[in-house]
Amino acid sequence: MSHDPASSRAQFNAHASKYAASEVHRHGPSLPVLLDYAAPNQRDRALDVATGTGNTAHALSPHVGEVVGLDLAEGMLAHARQRAQDDGHANASFVVGSAEDMPFPGDHFTLVTSRHAPHHFLNLDRFLAEAFRVLEGGGRLVIADQISPTPAVQLWMDRYQTLRDPSHHAQRTVEEWRELATAAGFVWTPHTLVPYRLDFAWWTAQSGCSPETVQRLRAHADALSETERQAAGLEYGGGALVAHHEQMMVVRLEKR
Ligand SMILES: C[S@@+](CC[C@H](N)C(=O)[O-])C[C@H]1O[C@@H](n2cnc3c(N)ncnc32)[C@H](O)[C@@H]1O
C-alpha cells in the first residue's frame, strides 16, 4: 500500500482529540512493556518518533533527562504540549517533522522509541537509518508496533487497515522487521508479542469511518473463509464482526 505523507497529517489532525482521549493509546498494554525494554534513566536524551499526542514521551518524561516528541501532525502535537503543561513535564518538548528525515544531528540521543506508528511510515528502512544516525553508540531503539502474523495474511490485513485509515501503509511480519533492522546496523534482542483486542465499533469510530466504509470493512471480512478469519484474528458474534485481535511486537534494537 502507498500514500502521501500528507495523508497521515490530514488523518491525524482531523482525529487528534479522539487519539488524545483514547485509552488504547494512553494506557494500552504495549506501553509498560516498551518502558521495561527501554530501561530509561536520568542520563537519557530520549526521542519519541511519531509521538502523536505524546503518550510515550509523557510516560518517559519522569525517568529521563529530556525527551523530544517528533510528529508530522501539528494537531496531535498541540495535545502533547498541553499535557506537558498540565502534568508539569518541563523536560518534554515537541517538534514537527518526519520519521524518515529527522531534524536532528547525528549521535544526539541515547534512546529512541516509536509506538503504534511505524506501520504508517512509507520507508521503514529510511526511519531505521535515521534512528541509527541520531542515536549515539550504545544507544537503543525500542519499537512497539502491530505486526502481521504471516506473509499470507499481510496483504488482506493491509487492505483492511487502509480501508479504515488511508494513512496506514504496511503492517510487517517480525521477520521483515528483523531483516530491515539488521540491515540498518542494529542488533536485534529478543522481542515479545503483546495481544490487543480492538472492538470494531470503537476502532472504526476512532478513525472517523463513514457508514459506507464500515460496510466495506464488513464485506472485506465476510469474504474470508472461517480458517482465514481465524488467521486474521477476526472475532465474530451473532454472525457479525465484533472485534479483531492484533499482536503488538515490542523489540529493543541496539546500536553497539
Ligand atoms: C497512532 S498515532 C501515534 C501513537 C503514539 N505514538 C502513542 O504512543 O500513542 C500515529 C502517529 O504517527 C504519525 N506519523 C505517521 N507517519 C509519520 C511520519 N512519517 N513521520 C512522523 N510522524 C508520522 C501520525 O501523525 C500520528 O500522530
The ligand as an ORCA input file, in Angstrom:
! r2SCAN-3c Opt
* xyz 0 1
  C      -1.430      6.204     16.269
  S      -0.632      7.710     16.273
  C       0.672      7.699     17.460
  C       0.583      6.981     18.715
  C       1.595      7.404     19.740
  N       2.956      7.062     19.349
  C       1.217      6.758     21.068
  O       2.057      6.059     21.688
  O       0.086      6.981     21.500
  C       0.406      7.630     14.814
  C       1.176      8.931     14.597
  O       2.149      8.729     13.584
  C       2.345      9.984     12.945
  N       3.081      9.751     11.700
  C       2.703      8.992     10.646
  N       3.671      8.975      9.721
  C       4.699      9.731     10.203
  C       5.997     10.072      9.717
  N       6.451      9.622      8.538
  N       6.776     10.866     10.476
  C       6.337     11.346     11.674
  N       5.128     11.035     12.185
  C       4.318     10.243     11.467
  C       0.935     10.498     12.774
  O       0.890     11.894     12.529
  C       0.323     10.091     14.128
  O       0.381     11.146     15.062
*
